Amino acid sequence: MGLALVACKPAVSPGVAVFESFRYEGRDAVYPAHPLSGKDVVYNPILPGWYSDPSICTNGEGDYFLVTSTFSYFPGVPIFHSRDLVNWKQVGHVLDRPSQLTGLGRQHTSGGIFAPDIKYNPKNRTYYMITTNVGTGNFLVKTQDPFGAWSDPILLPQVQGIDPSLFFDDDGKAYIVNNDEAPGGKPEYDGHRTIRIVEYDVENDCTIGERRIIVNKGVDPAAKPIWIEGPHLYKIDGKYFLMCAEGGTSDQHSEVVFRSDAPMGDYKPWNRNPILTQRHLPADRPDPVTCTGHADLVKTPDGAWWGVFLGCRPTKKGFENLGRETFLMPVRWSEDGFPFFLEGEETVPLTVRHPGVRVEGNPTFGNFVVEDSFDGDHLDQSWMTLRGPANGLYAVKGGVLELTCSPMRATRFETPALVLRRLQHHAFTASTRMRFFPEGSEAAGLLLYKDERHQLFLKVSLVDGSPAICLERSGETLSCKALPKTFSTVDLAIASDDGLTFRFGFAVDGREMRTLVANVDASYLSTAVAGGFTGTTVGPYAVK
């Protein structure tokens, strides 16, 4: 859990915590236990850790783009690019300016940006991303260069509800489908929702005409299905397919499909729905994937169909801190012409073969190491802040990350001096070397963050006027050990061997790592305990 010694750095200013490096290492046992059988085989999930609500598109010229939700984190909506569905690279964020995220401040962690949908319109060679900001409503942004900047939001006040998705038809017309309330705003039961459609004017960027309900309740209305949501519309061989999530985002999650002869309906459900779920399988199966759903489809140049979807990988005790992750699988077609992922007792596979494609470079899946020496003048794309860009609270310069101790706290609906990245493995180590000499009520260190009420803070602060290393759980001190009166650096490390417990360690001036606290229950930060829609994140934090 230690860090290598580094060259001398400039003096530390009062009220500033200096982080000289950060290292994250994934060590999940499942990967070495199941080595890849060839260069054309990849692990699922393809984006491990909290990458929820995936959406995918292609321009038909060999480029694929994938986006996921970010809720109240900034910047919003990471965008990944691939030429082969195997080798993915993050190329930016769709929402990287405060002007695109108005109303994000003061929202709780699981507020903000829900379920982005990315589409390409070949008629005007433009990419669109449409989504919900639960603080301000539904909107879209667009660009002709998905590697560059996207437009400011185009608001869609006529499209109420959440989870909007765009569909561009062959005739040039466009439509928006999304989840909305029950007819007349009068639900017959909790979770009664509808899917609605409205035409979209591409030239004037506005909706046209009346919105229409195309699905009420779900596949089997008599069974009172809950939370029909996350719709995507496709035209395949002259038929219109509407694919939706159903059952809520927990372990009853599923994906279902409907078909119609026209975009506005009448949509009929497939008689073998759901097309994807794991809710009926035994909980004690090996390497379980749960909560599967919220899928999107893409067609490759050779005519094959693939789909992305979200799922969770619980520990043996049934909880996880990784959040909802992005999986990728080939799509099959039934004899009567419907797409499906799995059927019967089939499970989400740990590995998937992509014939003719080779894994290259640094894959996004499996075990990997990330080392950040904070070179350059900006943070790597994997880092995020809360609710805004945290201007003036951090700086990257001279090979260090500087955080200015701020009264803005991670326990409040504020933008603290905090930078975070996703946990992506059950077994991991996250470590940093910090130079920080606290005064008064100042504290700095590494924070494990789930939301405003569920956090674990490994910090250096003053205790009875003397420096100490402490572990704090949402304001409650669990353990402290005194530090020397004078010291230069403190190495901080957070580790887990199995996703069930955390271990917190420290070292002074490059000496041997010591354990401060072990066997801290990891379920405290899990969705099972804390709720919410995100996974756990980790990173440097400074506060006063």
Salt bridges, closest charged atoms under 4 A:
GLU20 OE2 - ARG435 NE 2.37
GLU25 OE1 - ARG23 NH1 2.99
ASP40 OD1 - ARG353 NH1 2.64
ASP53 OD1 - HIS294 ND1 3.67
ASP53 OD1 - ARG324 NH1 3.59
GLU61 OE2 - ARG125 NH2 3.28
ASP63 OD1 - HIS81 NE2 2.70
ASP63 OD1 - ARG83 NH1 3.14
ASP96 OD1 - ARG97 NH1 3.55
ASP117 OD1 - LYS119 NZ 2.48
ASP117 OD1 - HIS232 ND1 3.10
ASP152 OD1 - ARG97 NH2 2.86
ASP169 OD1 - LYS235 NZ 3.59
ASP170 OD2 - LYS235 NZ 3.40
ASP180 OD2 - ARG196 NE 3.90
ASP180 OD2 - ARG211 NH1 2.79
GLU188 OE1 - LYS217 NZ 2.74
ASP205 OD2 - LYS142 NZ 2.64
ASP261 OD1 - LYS239 NZ 2.51
ASP266 OD2 - LYS268 NZ 3.17
ASP296 OD2 - LYS119 NZ 3.90
ASP296 OD1 - HIS232 ND1 3.66
GLU325 OE1 - ARG313 NE 2.72
GLU335 OE1 - ARG272 NH1 3.45
GLU343 OE1 - ARG272 NH2 3.09
GLU346 OE1 - ARG332 NH2 2.54
GLU371 OE2 - ARG23 NE 3.25
ASP377 OD1 - HIS378 ND1 2.96
GLU402 OE1 - LYS397 NZ 3.55
ASP451 OD1 - HIS454 ND1 2.86
GLU452 OE2 - ARG387 NH2 2.35
GLU472 OE1 - LYS459 NZ 2.78
GLU476 OE1 - ARG473 NH2 3.15
ASP491 OD1 - ARG433 NE 2.63
ASP497 OD1 - ARG27 NH1 3.83
ASP497 OD2 - ARG503 NH1 3.17
